[in-house]
Amino acid sequence: MESVLAVLRSRNRTLINDKSITHPFSYLDLASFKLNQQGYLIERKVWVRPKSSQWFNEIFTQMEECEFKEHFRVNRNTFNFLVNELHPHLGKTTTTMREPISVVKRVVVALHYLALCEEYRVVSSLFGTGESTANLIVHEFINAVNDILLPKYVKFPLSVENLNKHIGFPHCVGAVDGCHIPILAPKDQAISYYNYKEWYSIVLFAFVDCRYRFIYTSVGSPGRNNDSYILQNSSLKAILESNIFDKCCNELGDSLVPLCLIGDSAFPLSRHLLKPYPENLELSKILKNFNKILCGARRVVENAFGCVRARFRVICKRMEFDINFAKRIVNACVALHNICEY
């Protein structure tokens, strides 16, 4: 076999150097075709470079519940729920080439990346996949969560009566605030994303209830914009101005008091959005107590931001994706957080 290949290579060099032959490679192709017909095939030993899946095959299946949650930020019941919900969208067809990566492994890879924000090189080594494959798995998972789970688990209720009101402030169903998510600045609009903390970000603006669940979110506003501006340009403003909160009034003495949201001093005061009294005024003891109670109740939104950032570290580190996919990552983390809190 080796002698045959040596002859072909020698003939190839001769044909290349022969200027009189117009198409020298046609002879080599014909010779190769004849050899293939006679059974002289050069077979590849492997289809892809082999990688070890020992960690996934052995350690993953034997993890204790606390260790499982530490690695993937969800318990096993929630993990199985995600696998079942996303299976129609993440499952691949078996081909004659090789077996596809299972949906279980795809969800594991994506959750591990979102939870720990490790480089694709580390993730691929841990789960026995290629770096580009790990990247593709994460992208497909993020898109599936945005398309399937986000509309189900991050939505404004039809009636605010369904919201739990035990937030520590009378007639209040939740708090609003914004959280800056670090990003790689886009080249064309970098100045718009430069925030007051002196780094580049997009804003996760949210309305959160007392159970740290995100009821409403607006993701992607440039970091330069303040919370008041984002509220004024969001669909939440129209909701606050509608009669959805007036339908659920509570009696207070001889008056009917509607439900409301609370925010910090950056927001404009309105009928359904309360904020603290300005600190630069000489406040009475009653007003100071009002501010104290409001600020204490408003911490639920800050705590919710802290929970989702601690659960999915990917939104703590600067995301080097384009703006649109960075938004989808944040939305996916919020949806997964809500699923864990239900």
C-alpha positions in Angstrom: 0.0 0.0 0.0 2.8 2.4 0.9 4.6 1.7 -2.3 1.5 2.5 -4.3 1.1 5.8 -2.5 4.8 6.6 -3.1 4.4 6.0 -6.8 1.3 8.3 -6.9 3.2 11.1 -5.1 6.2 10.7 -7.5 3.9 10.8 -10.5 2.1 13.9 -9.0 5.4 15.8 -8.7 6.3 14.9 -12.3 2.9 16.0 -13.6 3.1 19.3 -11.7 6.5 20.1 -13.2 5.4 19.1 -16.7 4.3 22.4 -18.4 2.9 20.6 -21.4 0.1 19.0 -19.4 -2.9 21.4 -19.0 -4.7 19.5 -16.2 -2.2 17.4 -14.3 -4.4 16.6 -11.4 -6.9 14.7 -13.6 -4.5 11.8 -13.8 -3.9 11.7 -10.1 -7.7 11.8 -9.5 -8.2 9.0 -11.9 -5.5 6.9 -10.2 -7.0 7.6 -6.8 -10.4 6.6 -8.0 -9.0 3.3 -9.4 -7.3 2.6 -6.1 -10.5 3.2 -4.2 -12.3 0.8 -6.4 -9.7 -1.8 -5.7 -10.1 -1.4 -1.9 -7.1 0.8 -1.1 -9.0 3.1 1.2 -7.4 5.3 3.8 -9.8 5.2 6.7 -9.7 7.8 9.5 -9.3 6.3 12.9 -11.7 8.6 14.7 -14.5 11.0 13.5 -13.6 13.6 16.2 -10.8 14.0 18.6 -11.8 11.9 21.7 -12.4 13.7 25.0 -13.0 12.3 28.4 -16.5 12.4 29.8 -15.5 10.8 33.1 -16.6 13.7 35.3 -20.1 13.7 33.7 -20.5 10.0 33.6 -19.3 9.2 37.1 -19.2 12.2 39.4 -22.3 14.0 38.1 -24.5 11.0 38.6 -23.3 10.4 42.2 -23.5 14.0 43.5 -25.2 14.7 46.8 -28.0 17.2 46.7 -26.0 20.0 48.3 -23.1 19.4 45.9 -25.4 19.3 42.9 -27.0 22.6 43.9 -23.6 24.2 44.4 -22.5 23.3 40.9 -25.7 24.0 39.0 -27.6 26.4 41.3 -30.8 24.3 41.0 -32.0 21.2 42.9 -32.6 17.9 41.1 -36.3 18.4 40.8 -35.9 21.8 39.1 -33.2 20.3 36.9 -35.4 17.4 35.8 -38.2 20.0 35.2 -35.9 22.0 32.9 -34.8 18.9 31.0 -38.5 17.9 30.4 -39.6 21.4 29.4 -36.7 22.0 27.0 -36.3 18.5 25.6 -38.4 19.3 22.4 -36.2 22.3 21.7 -32.7 21.0 22.6 -33.0 17.3 21.5 -31.1 16.3 18.4 -31.7 13.5 16.0 -29.4 10.5 15.9 -27.5 10.2 12.6 -25.4 7.5 11.0 -22.3 9.5 12.0 -22.6 9.4 15.8 -24.9 9.7 18.8 -26.0 13.3 19.6 -25.2 14.9 23.0 -28.1 14.2 25.3 -30.5 16.9 26.5 -29.4 16.1 30.1 -25.8 16.9 29.3 -26.7 20.0 27.3 -28.6 21.4 30.3 -25.8 20.5 32.6 -23.2 22.3 30.4 -25.4 25.4 30.1 -26.2 25.6 33.9 -22.6 25.1 34.8 -21.5 27.9 32.5 -24.2 30.3 33.8 -23.5 29.4 37.4 -19.7 29.6 37.5 -18.9 31.6 34.3 -15.9 29.5 33.5 -14.2 29.7 30.1 -15.4 27.4 27.4 -12.1 25.7 27.4 -12.6 24.6 31.0 -16.3 23.6 30.4 -15.4 21.5 27.4 -12.6 19.7 29.3 -15.0 19.0 32.2 -17.8 17.6 30.1 -15.9 16.0 27.2 -17.0 18.3 24.4 -15.3 20.7 22.0 -15.0 24.4 22.9 -17.2 25.4 19.9 -19.7 22.7 20.9 -19.9 24.0 24.4 -20.4 27.5 23.0 -23.2 26.3 20.7 -24.9 24.4 23.6 -25.0 27.5 25.8 -26.4 29.6 23.0 -29.1 27.1 22.2 -30.0 26.8 25.9 -30.3 30.5 26.4 -32.5 30.9 23.3 -34.7 28.1 24.4 -35.2 29.5 27.9 -36.0 33.0 26.4 -38.5 31.5 23.9 -40.2 28.9 26.1 -39.8 29.7 29.9 -39.4 33.5 30.0 -43.0 34.2 28.9 -44.4 31.7 31.4 -42.4 32.6 34.5 -41.7 36.4 34.2 -45.1 38.0 33.5 -47.3 40.6 35.1 -50.4 39.0 36.6 -53.9 39.7 35.3 -54.8 41.0 38.7 -52.5 42.5 41.4 -54.7 40.8 44.0 -52.8 37.6 43.1 -49.6 39.3 44.4 -48.5 38.6 48.0 -48.7 41.9 50.0 -46.6 40.8 53.0 -43.7 43.1 52.0 -43.6 45.1 55.3 -45.3 48.3 53.9 -49.1 48.9 53.9 -50.9 48.3 50.6 -47.7 47.6 48.8 -47.3 44.7 46.4 -43.6 45.1 45.4 -40.6 47.3 44.8 -38.9 48.7 41.7 -35.2 49.4 41.0 -32.5 49.0 38.4 -29.3 46.9 38.4 -26.2 47.4 36.2 -24.9 44.4 34.3 -21.3 44.7 33.0 -20.8 44.3 29.3 -18.2 44.8 26.6 -18.9 48.2 25.2 -20.1 48.3 21.6 -17.8 50.2 19.3 -20.4 52.4 17.8 -22.3 53.6 21.0 -19.8 53.1 23.8 -20.5 56.4 25.5 -24.2 55.5 25.9 -23.3 52.4 27.9 -20.9 54.2 30.3 -22.6 54.4 33.7 -22.1 56.6 36.7 -19.9 53.9 38.3 -17.5 54.5 35.4 -17.8 51.2 33.6 -20.0 49.9 30.7 -23.3 48.2 31.4 -26.8 47.5 30.5 -29.6 47.9 33.0 -31.9 45.2 34.4 -34.9 47.2 35.5 -37.4 45.2 37.6 -40.5 45.0 39.7 -40.1 42.4 42.4 -42.5 41.0 45.0 -41.9 40.0 48.6 -40.8 36.5 47.6 -37.9 37.9 45.5 -39.7 36.9 42.3 -39.4 39.1 39.2 -42.9 40.2 38.2 -41.8 42.6 35.5 -38.4 43.2 33.8 -37.0 45.5 31.2 -33.5 44.5 30.1 -31.0 46.3 27.9 -31.3 50.0 28.5 -27.8 51.6 28.2 -26.0 52.1 31.5 -26.0 55.9 31.0 -29.8 56.0 31.6 -31.1 56.5 35.2 -33.9 54.5 36.7 -36.4 57.3 36.3 -35.7 57.6 32.6 -36.0 53.8 32.1 -39.4 53.8 34.0 -40.8 56.6 31.9 -39.9 54.7 28.7 -41.0 51.3 29.8 -44.4 49.5 29.5 -44.6 49.5 33.4 -45.5 53.2 33.3 -48.6 52.4 31.3 -49.5 49.7 33.7 -49.1 52.1 36.7 -51.3 54.6 34.9 -54.0 52.1 34.1 -56.7 51.1 36.6 -55.3 47.7 37.5 -54.2 49.0 40.9 -57.4 50.9 41.5 -59.4 47.8 41.2 -57.9 46.5 44.4 -58.4 49.2 47.0 -58.3 48.6 50.7 -60.2 50.6 53.3 -58.2 52.9 55.6 -60.6 54.7 57.9 -63.2 56.4 55.6 -61.0 56.2 52.5 -60.2 53.7 49.9 -56.4 53.3 49.4 -55.2 51.7 46.2 -52.3 49.2 46.0 -48.9 50.6 45.1 -45.3 50.0 44.4 -42.3 51.6 46.2 -39.0 52.8 44.9 -36.1 55.0 45.9 -35.8 58.8 45.7 -34.7 58.6 42.0 -38.3 57.8 40.9 -41.0 60.3 40.3 -43.8 60.3 42.9 -47.2 59.1 41.6 -50.5 57.7 42.8 -49.2 54.1 42.5 -45.5 54.6 43.1 -44.3 55.9 46.5 -40.8 57.0 47.4 -39.1 58.4 50.6 -39.5 62.0 51.6 -36.4 64.1 50.7 -33.6 63.9 53.3 -32.7 67.6 52.9 -36.0 68.6 54.5 -36.5 68.9 58.2 -38.7 65.8 58.7 -40.8 65.1 61.7 -40.5 61.9 63.6 -43.5 60.4 61.8 -42.0 61.2 58.4 -38.6 59.8 59.4 -40.4 56.6 60.5 -42.2 56.5 57.2 -38.9 56.7 55.3 -37.4 54.0 57.5 -40.2 51.5 56.9 -40.3 52.3 53.2 -36.6 51.8 52.7 -36.6 48.6 54.7 -39.5 47.2 52.6 -37.7 48.3 49.4 -34.8 46.1 50.1 -36.7 43.1 48.6 -35.7 44.3 45.1 -32.0 44.8 46.1 -32.1 41.3 47.7 -33.6 39.8 44.5 -30.8 41.3 42.4 -28.3 39.9 44.9 -29.9 36.5 44.7 -29.9 36.2 40.9 -26.3 37.5 40.7 -25.1 35.1 43.3 -27.0 32.2 41.7 -25.7 32.9 38.2 -22.3 34.5 38.2 -22.2 35.0 34.5 -24.0 38.3 34.9 -21.4 39.5 37.5 -18.5 39.2 35.1 -18.2 41.4 32.0 -20.1 39.7 29.2 -18.1 39.7 26.0 -21.1 39.1 23.8 -23.1 41.4 21.5 -25.7 43.5 23.2 -28.7 41.4 22.0 -27.3 38.1 23.3 -26.2 39.7 26.6 -29.9 40.8 27.0 -31.0 37.2 26.4 -28.5 35.9 29.0 -29.9 38.3 31.6 -33.5 37.3 30.7 -32.6 33.6 31.0 -31.0 34.1 34.4 -34.1 35.9 35.6 -36.5 33.2 34.3 -34.4 30.4 35.9 -34.3 32.4 39.2 -38.1 32.7 39.2 -38.5 28.9 38.5 -36.3 28.2 41.5 -38.3 30.6 43.7 -41.8 29.2 42.8 
